């Protein structure tokens, strides 16, 4: 029996996902997943859901037209909002979600992009992306869509991001 399954987001998942994250103290409202579902139906976004032992364990979204200007102008799809429940970490959930996302994107595109926050909260994500062959896009750090330059004064928060890409062979 395969403990880990990856599938598309379904309407009944919206409530389940929101509740699962609320149980670990994270605010991820139902309407966020309802919007994702609508965007999936419109072809704007693809949402992959992971189940571990038939229980929701995490998800990842692929945004076909990235809001990040550098990716958007080059037609690079972006992985956005990869989240795994704490109790399912270190069980291959994020790796399986990434494998499937890369497989799907590589069928039509030469590369894929991703961004991550720079605080220690993102440490696991930073390591997994580098190990998977993602490299910085060379444009430096950005915050709320603005590239930062030497001497900028900033607030360190989730919007302080470094973007990476991976090219498929």
C-alpha positions, -999 to +999 in steps of 0.1 A: +000+000+000+013+034-010+010+058+020+015+090+000-008+101-028-008+134-048-039+146-065-057+177-076-077+199-052-113+191-049-142+213-035-145+191-004-108+198+005-113+235+012-128+230+046-105+201+055-073+220+047-083+251+065-093+231+096-061+210+095-039+242+096-061+258+122-055+228+145-017+236+144-024+273+150-020+286+114-046+309+099-054+296+065-091+305+058-115+284+038-120+312+012-083+309+003-088+274-009-121+282-025-103+309-045-076+284-054-103+260-066-119+287-087-085+296-102-078+259-109-111+257-128-101+288-148-067+274-157-048+301-138-034+279-111-029+241-105-033+229-069-017+196-058-029+180-026-010+154-007-026+127+014-005+106+038-023+074+049-055+089+035-052+120+056-046+155+042-009+163+047+000+192+025-004+211-008+014+231-034+001+255-061+016+262-095+008+297-109+010+294-147+016+332-150+037+344-121+030+377-104+068+381-100+077+404-129+109+385-139+091+352-142+060+367-157+079+384-185+098+352-193+068+329-192+081+309-162+055+292-141+059+296-104+055+272-075+036+293-049+024+284-014+039+250-006+028+239+029+030+206+047+014+200+081+040+198+109+030+163+119+037+151+083+071+167+078+101+145+071+078+119+054+085+129+018+054+150+014+071+182+002+095+161-020+065+143-036+046+175-042+077+191-058+083+160-079+048+161-093+048+199-099+081+197-118+068+168-138+037+187-148+055+219-156+083+202-176+057+188-200+052+223-215+079+246-201+118+247-200+120+260-165+101+266-132+105+293-106+100+296-068+105+322-042+111+319-004+113+340+026+147+347+041+140+341+078+148+309+096+111+299+094+119+291+057+151+271+065+138+237+054+124+252+022+157+270+014+175+237+018+151+215-002+151+239-032+189+242-034+192+204-032+167+200-060+188+222-083+171+256-080+195+285-083+189+322-075+177+342-105+205+367-100+182+397-093+188+398-056+163+401-028+129+417-033+101+429-010+065+434-022+077+434-058+105+460-053+141+449-058+162+460-029+195+479-033+224+486-011+214+509+018+176+502+016+159+501+050+135+472+052+113+453+076+122+416+077+089+397+072+074+371+049+075+395+020+113+396+019+119+370-008+147+355-029+136+339-062+151+308-078+147+289-110+153+254-122+159+245-158+147+212-171+171+192-193 
